[in-house]
Amino acid sequence: MIVGAGFAGYNCARALSRQAKGAAEIVLLNPLDYFLYVPLLPEVAAAILEPRRVAVSLTGTLPGVRLVLGHAHGIDLDARRVTYTDPEEREGSLTYDRLVLTVGSVNKLLPIPGVTEHAHGFRGMPEALYLRDHMVRQVELAGASDDPAVRAARTTFVVVGAGYTGTEVAAHGVLFTDSLARQNVGLRDGPRPRWLLLDVADRLLPGLDERLSHTADRVLRGRGVDVRTGTSVKEATSEGVLLDDGEFIASRSLIWCVGVRPDPLVEGLGLPTDKGRLCVDAYLTVPGHPEVFACGDAAAVPDLTRPGEVTPMTAQHAQRQGKVAAHNVAASCGRGKPRAYEHRDLGFMVDLGGVQAAANPLHVPLSGPLAGAVTRGYHLMAMPGNRVRVAADWLLDAVLPRQGVHLGLVSPWSVPLDTASPEVARLPRGSDGST
Ligand SMILES: Cc1cc2nc3c(=O)[nH]c(=O)nc-3n(C[C@H](O)[C@H](O)[C@H](O)COP(=O)(O)OP(=O)(O)OC[C@H]3O[C@@H](n4cnc5c(N)ncnc54)[C@H](O)[C@@H]3O)c2cc1C
């Protein structure tokens, strides 16, 4: 049984079903019926890709795997039982012989006044859809207002956290809101939408190759993004954001990309953790529980290429760890020998929108259109499905203006920052048809 169908869980399920060829029952428990290709979410928010393009059907691409829709909330390691709530609020439970925990991560919170109430994260589809609509709405409300202060506040967007998520959101966001403003007669004479990207670190993309930081910094500043390093938020209100240097930025948009923390399900297990991630050995097994495996963002996997460290929370590692977990599950059932997880980073790609990207495939630094082409090519190859649809959207975006409409289906209260399940929009109790 695999809990969580993200990069780690999806690849584990696929590798196991190929290896088992029907000799084992493989159950995948996930709240939704799709694998979310998270790295392209900023393109959904910027109206380049339609949301279903980054949602790959689980049943359609994982023959031989039984999908159970549900959100796990309890694991009884002695009884080998997982309890869950299904999308219609019904309780269920499943027993297992082998368990692979791949529940990923959720938005990281910081104890800053007002942030939980006024900021929105960027970890799941509902948040990306909310942000897309929100940007369109703010630009339209600004265009309809006669008050210059309101116009300025509504066209000011603050992104906190300049890791790859925040950097990509700001890079795509500024291009999107510029195109919306150009289409809006009320904003033809200004103001031009303003984007701020803040980080407490001294450079963008902290933790990645400095050459990527320089490229991202140059591209974003060139687009007019106000990049503020060494800066954080002191307080957030409904009217704007107070920075730690005392400046108040009037804005209706605070996008919280300060990072992620492991899914809270892990904490509830009562097993050793490292910064919230479940401790496992190099074979991805939970010590003392040879039948339980964990990997991806939710697990602290020893990084054999950097002794003493754990592997970073990236799709690159999660995907490969999922395959190794599948191999080791099979080995634990008598097929093959267990293998330790070892992978040296192959570089990183940060999509900056337009034709720009900052990339270092195999640690060769690239920028400009070449990096953009390599990044898009990589994403197409890495996606387990929907490739033609994604490529078609990219082609359409190259020749047509962006669609500046908001459907208003995701409201702010349904995408709270503090949630254990950013993958599902919160609904008022009973409004989904449940009793
Ligand atoms: C906007 C953005 C851009 C990114 N870009 C990149 C990039 O370019 N390159 C890169 O390497 N990494 C990138 N990352 C990081 C990467 O997406 C993660 O490291 C990766 O998704 C981790 O994979 P995972 O399988 O551990 O978790 P996830 O992919 O998050 O999957 C977790 C799965 O578990 C499910 N789940 C959660 N809780 C439960 C539960 N209680 N019960 C059942 N199921 C549950 C979730 O619904 C989800 O399907 C990006 C992240 C974000 C947010």
The ligand as an SDF file (V2000), in Angstrom:
LIG
                    3D

 53 58  0  0  0  0  0  0  0  0999 V2000
    5.5150   25.4930   -7.1300 C   0  0  0  0  0  0  0  0  0  0  0  0
    6.5600   24.4150   -6.9460 C   0  0  0  0  0  0  0  0  0  0  0  0
    7.5210   24.2280   -7.9330 C   0  0  0  0  0  0  0  0  0  0  0  0
    8.4650   23.2240   -7.7700 C   0  0  0  0  0  0  0  0  0  0  0  0
    9.3970   23.0620   -8.7470 N   0  0  0  0  0  0  0  0  0  0  0  0
   10.3140   22.0870   -8.6330 C   0  0  0  0  0  0  0  0  0  0  0  0
   11.2590   21.8780   -9.6570 C   0  0  0  0  0  0  0  0  0  0  0  0
   11.2800   22.6020  -10.6570 O   0  0  0  0  0  0  0  0  0  0  0  0
   12.1500   20.8690   -9.5030 N   0  0  0  0  0  0  0  0  0  0  0  0
   12.1590   20.0580   -8.3910 C   0  0  0  0  0  0  0  0  0  0  0  0
   12.9950   19.1460   -8.3040 O   0  0  0  0  0  0  0  0  0  0  0  0
   11.2670   20.2300   -7.4050 N   0  0  0  0  0  0  0  0  0  0  0  0
   10.3440   21.2230   -7.4990 C   0  0  0  0  0  0  0  0  0  0  0  0
    9.4310   21.3980   -6.4960 N   0  0  0  0  0  0  0  0  0  0  0  0
    9.4720   20.5120   -5.3210 C   0  0  0  0  0  0  0  0  0  0  0  0
    8.7750   19.2050   -5.6540 C   0  0  0  0  0  0  0  0  0  0  0  0
    7.5050   19.4630   -6.2050 O   0  0  0  0  0  0  0  0  0  0  0  0
    8.6350   18.3340   -4.4060 C   0  0  0  0  0  0  0  0  0  0  0  0
    9.9220   18.1330   -3.8430 O   0  0  0  0  0  0  0  0  0  0  0  0
    8.0120   17.0050   -4.7880 C   0  0  0  0  0  0  0  0  0  0  0  0
    6.6760   17.2060   -5.2090 O   0  0  0  0  0  0  0  0  0  0  0  0
    8.0340   16.0290   -3.6050 C   0  0  0  0  0  0  0  0  0  0  0  0
    7.4610   14.8390   -4.0180 O   0  0  0  0  0  0  0  0  0  0  0  0
    6.6480   13.9400   -2.9740 P   0  0  0  0  0  0  0  0  0  0  0  0
    6.2060   12.7290   -3.6970 O   0  0  0  0  0  0  0  0  0  0  0  0
    7.4390   13.7480   -1.7240 O   0  0  0  0  0  0  0  0  0  0  0  0
    5.4140   14.8270   -2.5470 O   0  0  0  0  0  0  0  0  0  0  0  0
    4.2460   15.4130   -3.4490 P   0  0  0  0  0  0  0  0  0  0  0  0
    4.6240   15.4600   -4.8740 O   0  0  0  0  0  0  0  0  0  0  0  0
    3.8240   16.6600   -2.7740 O   0  0  0  0  0  0  0  0  0  0  0  0
    3.0970   14.3370   -3.2990 O   0  0  0  0  0  0  0  0  0  0  0  0
    2.4830   14.0480   -2.0590 C   0  0  0  0  0  0  0  0  0  0  0  0
    1.1920   13.3150   -2.3710 C   0  0  0  0  0  0  0  0  0  0  0  0
    0.6670   12.8200   -1.1440 O   0  0  0  0  0  0  0  0  0  0  0  0
   -0.7200   13.1340   -1.0760 C   0  0  0  0  0  0  0  0  0  0  0  0
   -1.0490   13.2280    0.3410 N   0  0  0  0  0  0  0  0  0  0  0  0
   -0.6870   14.1730    1.2280 C   0  0  0  0  0  0  0  0  0  0  0  0
   -1.1810   13.8890    2.4450 N   0  0  0  0  0  0  0  0  0  0  0  0
   -1.8420   12.7180    2.3250 C   0  0  0  0  0  0  0  0  0  0  0  0
   -2.5660   11.9000    3.2380 C   0  0  0  0  0  0  0  0  0  0  0  0
   -2.6650   12.2250    4.5380 N   0  0  0  0  0  0  0  0  0  0  0  0
   -3.1660   10.7880    2.7520 N   0  0  0  0  0  0  0  0  0  0  0  0
   -3.0560   10.4210    1.4430 C   0  0  0  0  0  0  0  0  0  0  0  0
   -2.3660   11.1540    0.5370 N   0  0  0  0  0  0  0  0  0  0  0  0
   -1.7690   12.2830    0.9810 C   0  0  0  0  0  0  0  0  0  0  0  0
   -0.8340   14.4480   -1.8270 C   0  0  0  0  0  0  0  0  0  0  0  0
   -2.1720   14.6510   -2.2840 O   0  0  0  0  0  0  0  0  0  0  0  0
    0.1210   14.2060   -2.9880 C   0  0  0  0  0  0  0  0  0  0  0  0
   -0.5200   13.5250   -4.0250 O   0  0  0  0  0  0  0  0  0  0  0  0
    8.4550   22.3940   -6.6170 C   0  0  0  0  0  0  0  0  0  0  0  0
    7.4940   22.5940   -5.6220 C   0  0  0  0  0  0  0  0  0  0  0  0
    6.5530   23.5980   -5.7820 C   0  0  0  0  0  0  0  0  0  0  0  0
    5.5070   23.8060   -4.7010 C   0  0  0  0  0  0  0  0  0  0  0  0
  1  2  1  0
  2  3  1  0
  2 52  2  0
  3  4  2  0
  4  5  1  0
  4 50  1  0
  5  6  2  0
  6  7  1  0
  6 13  1  0
  7  8  2  0
  7  9  1  0
  9 10  1  0
 10 11  2  0
 10 12  1  0
 12 13  2  0
 13 14  1  0
 14 15  1  0
 14 50  1  0
 15 16  1  0
 16 17  1  0
 16 18  1  0
 18 19  1  0
 18 20  1  0
 20 21  1  0
 20 22  1  0
 22 23  1  0
 23 24  1  0
 24 25  2  0
 24 26  1  0
 24 27  1  0
 27 28  1  0
 28 29  2  0
 28 30  1  0
 28 31  1  0
 31 32  1  0
 32 33  1  0
 33 34  1  0
 33 48  1  0
 34 35  1  0
 35 36  1  0
 35 46  1  0
 36 37  1  0
 36 45  1  0
 37 38  2  0
 38 39  1  0
 39 40  1  0
 39 45  2  0
 40 41  1  0
 40 42  2  0
 42 43  1  0
 43 44  2  0
 44 45  1  0
 46 47  1  0
 46 48  1  0
 48 49  1  0
 50 51  2  0
 51 52  1  0
 52 53  1  0
M  END
$$$$
